[in-house]
């Protein structure tokens, strides 16, 4: 058994999340975490809503509410959506907790005291009309390196180079189009050059492991070529105060420091709520523990450069030396698992232009496992992928309904009608053994693919086995065996199918947890194959509201200790099988036009 940290990207709380977001961080991390638990590992899956930064302030101003009110509302929306999708977090929290503030500040102080934070005077962008700081990502212009239009003040997506707003040609605000004013201001900068050698050594070791996706490791190594200090504070009045600068309330820690520490702070909050405040150390201080970070490709730099550099600085492992603080020596990521982008009908998701399918809207009309299946089978695992309603309907109907759902329904229906319970088999034929052996071998094949983050191939292999089972039904034709003397053979075929359905249900459960429980119920079980997350209303562990009342917020958590082992479980002969109801809903082809019309309404 290994201890596995599933560190899942923190969705930003300036609005509800769309299906492109959960395709990048949500479903892949949940498939992995569910499988690893079933494989016997001790998994800690953590994340939360990222709630600081100027975009929250801008959105709050537009709605005439405070930043906290907006964050509270969107935090709850996101928690509810992720729970409905079945994402099995041990803790999904938020960055506005007292616990997070304390952990971030403690970590900053050690990185600073170890010598890896530099105070530099820089030119910051200010909105002339509001006097408020403009974050780098809210300034656009022409890239000075490749000439691409629409480059942001922090990065050019065309050439991938990091930028400063002052580098841009013809910079302008994305908020209102005005030209920003640049004023001199002091900020803390993470001294990345003094950590570059340690970062390079770590990345080389990761490359030698052969486990990272090539696009991720090459992208990360390329950033080392022109590494430079990066600002870790901002002029803004919403965020975590800067330790030592308490007399400057307009300066706060930048999300490049704040948000990524969330993986650690969420682990600590989980431990504190579990009754064992030091339990988190098993995942963060034990060098044998493994950690996997899940995100979209736009977040690679934060997780393969910024966060590892901050960890190295905290550990005192850069060129300036130093010692870890009370948190101890902290583990660097084992692997950064980055997905590419999901588009919609050939266009990039853009909420402002109505090119969007929100998770909540999707789940209000369609089964959550239909979305999970599409993301797992056709999502942006290693290249950009396109969501189309035509393909969503096709995959749901031809693969989920006609493939897996049909196998389950036919098997249960025949058993119910002819025996009423799982029958006692007779002597197995070569055909029976061939199918049983192929499906049992699938546990190793599918499990290995999930473990190494080849989820498309894993699901494809599982569905291939579903196809073999459906072919077995056609070849053996149990529905034709109606004579009394054929009953023993019928019993053997249906027992074989019941065992195969049970095996495949376990194999598919990381991808399709909701329907796994439904299939288990159809086959006479208790419907507890895949434990589901729950929403708990909790009190902040460290701070109260200004009036002294408890500060409450929702978290996602769950008990995932009772999961079936990732292997064949012999079915119980004599278990009653009731008349089944279909597990999956077939979709009418008309919904394609309906959804496209809804998108353009």
C-alpha positions, -999 to +999 in steps of 0.1 A: +000+000+000+012+035-008-001+068+004-014+088-026-021+125-026-046+135-053-041+172-055-068+186-077-068+221-093-087+247-074-117+261-094-119+299-094-149+312-076-158+341-098-187+321-113-201+287-118-179+261-136-185+247-171-179+212-184-145+222-198-133+228-163-143+194-149-129+177-180-095+191-171-093+186-133-125+170-120-133+137-137-097+125-144-087+130-108-118+112-095-113+082-118-077+079-106-085+084-069-114+059-070-092+033-087-063+038-063-085+033-033-098+000-048-063-010-055-055-008-018-038+026-015-045+052+011-057+082-009-061+118+002-080+138-024-081+175-017-090+208-033-113+238-029-124+271-044-098+297-052-114+329-039-089+358-040-076+381-067-089+410-088-114+389-110-134+383-078-135+420-070-144+429-106-173+404-107-185+416-072-185+452-083-205+443-114-231+426-092-230+453-064-220+428-037-189+424-016-161+400-026-169+377+003-206+376-006-198+367-042-172+341-031-197+326-006-224+322-032-201+307-059-183+284-035-217+268-026-226+265-063-194+248-071-195+225-041-230+214-051-221+208-087-190+187-079-210+167-054-237+160-081-209+149-105-198+124-078-162+137-073-150+118-042-130+145-024-118+138+011-119+175+016-130+202-008-127+235+010-118+271+002-090+297+003-109+321+026-106+299+057-086+309+088-066+277+084-056+285+049-045+320+059-024+306+087-007+280+066+001+304+037+016+330+060+037+304+079+050+290+046+057+325+032+077+335+063+100+304+060+106+309+023+114+346+029+136+339+059+155+312+039+164+340+015+142+331-015+120+363-014+134+395-027+120+430-023+121+448-056+107+481-069+086+474-099+061+492-121+026+481-114-005+486-136-032+508-122-067+515-136-068+553-142-106+553-137-107+533-104-072+535-090-073+497-085-044+475-094-049+456-127-037+420-125-013+408-152-039+386-167-063+415-171-039+434-194-035+425-230-014+436-259+010+425-286+037+400-275+071+416-279+087+382-286+064+366-312+042+395-323+009+377-314-021+398-306-040+392-273-009+382-252-016+386-215+005+405-190+017+373-174+021+350-204+017+347-242-004+317-250+010+317-286+047+313-278+044+302-241+068+328-228+063+345-194+058+382-196+054+413-175+027+438-184+053+464-191+067+441-218+035+443-239+032+465-270+001+487-268-012+473-235-048+478-226-072+467-199-095+438-207-120+452-183-128+485-200-102+489-227-083+518-211-046+522-212-032+513-177-009+536-158+023+521-145+035+533-111+065+524-089+057+500-060+076+475-038+068+438-040+082+405-029+095+384-057+102+346-055+139+343-063+135+316-090+170+319-104+184+308-070+161+278-071+167+270-108+194+244-103+173+225-078+142+228-101+162+215-130+175+186-111+140+177-099+126+180-134+154+158-149+146+132-123+109+134-132+118+130-169+140+100-162+111+083-144+093+081-177+059+087-161+052+124-170+033+131-202+060+144-227+042+176-234+042+185-197+078+177-190+091+195-221+069+225-214+082+227-179+118+223-188+115+251-214+105+275-187+138+271-171+157+286-200+147+322-192+138+319-155+135+351-135+121+363-102+083+363-101+061+387-081+044+371-051+026+401-038+000+425-053-015+459-046-050+449-038-073+449-007-087+414-011-065+385-001-040+373+025-020+401+043+017+400+037+037+389+068+058+418+079+039+443+059+009+446+082+013+484+080+006+482+043-030+468+042-032+475+004-006+448-003-016+411-003-001+378-013-006+370-049-025+340-059+007+325-073+017+320-037-017+318-021-037+293-042-010+266-047-004+264-009-041+252-008-031+216-015-011+217+018-036+238+038-065+216+027-046+185+038-040+201+072-076+211+075-087+176+067-064+162+094-077+187+119-113+178+112-104+141+113-094+142+150-057+136+142-042+170+135-009+155+123-024+129+100-015+151+069+022+145+075+018+110+062+013+124+027+036+154+029+066+145+051+070+108+043+094+106+013+077+073+002+043+090-003+033+099-038+015+130-051-003+136-083-015+170-094-044+173-118-052+203-139-056+218-174-026+228-194-030+265-186-019+257-151+012+237-158+036+265-150+022+269-115+026+233-106+058+224-124+077+256-116+061+280-091+048+255-065+079+232-066+101+263-063+081+274-032+085+239-017+122+239-024+126+273-009+106+262+022+128+231+025+160+252+021+171+233-009+180+261-032+213+278-038+209+299-006+203+269+017+180+273+047+160+251+070+124+239+069+099+254+093+075+236+117+057+220+087+088+198+082+104+188+049+076+189+023+073+165-007+075+178-042+050+166-068+055+130-081+037+139-113+019+168-128-010+153-148-022+179-172-050+177-196-054+198-228-085+220-235-121+210-242-138+231-268-176+233-275-188+228-311-154+238-324-152+270-303-133+279-271-154+281-240-163+317-233-190+325-208-191+362-218-200+352-254-225+325-244-202+296-256-206+276-224-223+246-209-224+250-171-220+218-151-253+225-132-273+230-164-258+198-179-266+177-149-302+191-147-310+175-180-287+145-183-273+117-162-240+126-145-224+094-157-233+102-193-211+134-189-184+114-171-184+088-198-180+114-226-152+131-207-134+098-201-139+084-236-135+116-257-120+142-234-088+163-237-064+138-221-033+145-243-047+167-270-075+193-274-109+177-277-143+190-289-176+185-272-205+183-297-241+175-289-241+150-318-212+131-304-226+132-268-259+117-280-241+091-301-218+079-274-246+079-248-269+058-270-246+035-289-220+028-261-236+034-227-272+024-236-268-001-264-235-015-251-231-016-213-267-009-203-280-035-228-257-062-214-268-055-178-305-053-187-305-085-208-286-104-182-308-094-153-340-098-173-332-134-184-321-144-149-352-129-134-376-144-159-361-179-160-347-184-125-356-155-103-321-157-087-285-162-098-284-199-109-260-227-101-238-233-131-230-266-146-198-276-163-182-246-181-174-248-219-143-233-236-164-203-246-175-197-211-139-199-198-126-177-226-149-149-217-144-152-179-106-153-184-106-123-207-127-102-183-106-112-153-074-103-171-090-069-177-084-059-140-047-059-146-049-042-180-075-015-171-059-009-137-024-004-152-038+021-177-056+041-151-026+041-128-004+055-155-030+082-165-041+066-198-078+068-189-091+068-225-073+036-232-085+021-199-121+029-206-117+017-242-104-017-230-132-021-205-158-013-232-140-038-255-147-064-228-184-053-227-184-059-265-170-094-260-197-102-235-225-089-258-210-111-286-211-140-262-248-135-256-254-134-294-233-165-300-247-186-271-283-174-277-296-182-242-330-168-251-335-198-274-329-223-247-364-230-236-367-268-233-363-284-198-333-304-209-316-272-220-320-256-185-286-267-171-268-250-201-290-219-197-281-217-160-244-219-169-246-192-195-266-168-172-242-175-143-213-167-166-230-135-176-238-125-140-201-130-131-190-110-161-214-081-154-202-081-118-166-079-129-172-052-155-192-032-130-163-030-107-140-022-136-162+006-148-170+020-114-142+046-113-156+061-145-193+055-138-198+056-100-235+065-100-245+037-124-221+013-108-243+015-077-274+011-099-260-019-117-251-035-083-287-030-072-300-045-104-278-076-098-292-080-063-265-061-044-269-032-019-258-005-044-227+005-024-200-002-050-189+034-053-192+056-022-204+091-029-193+125-016-215+144+008-218+181+017-212+190+053-219+224+068-189+232+090-176+261+112-143+277+104-116+262+127-098+295+134-119+326+128-154+340+134-175+366+117-170+402+128-199+399+152-184+369+169-208+344+153-194+312+138-183+315+102-199+286+083-193+271+049-200+239+030-173+213+024-173+182+003-161+151+021-170+114+024-162+080+037-145+060+010-129+033+032-154+006+022-148+000-014-145-034-032-110-046-039-099-042-075-104-079-085-130-105-093-155-111-065-173-144-069-210-139-073-235-154-049-255-182-063-291-179-051-291-141-049-326-129-059-328-108-091-358-086-095-372-073-129-347-046-139-353-011-149-329+005-174-298+020-159-291+045-186-316+068-204-316+068-242-314+103-257-337+115-284-318+128-315-339+159-313-320+172-283-290+181-306-311+208-323-327+218-290-294+223-273-279+242-302-309+265-302-307+269-264-270+279-269-279+306-293-310+319-275 
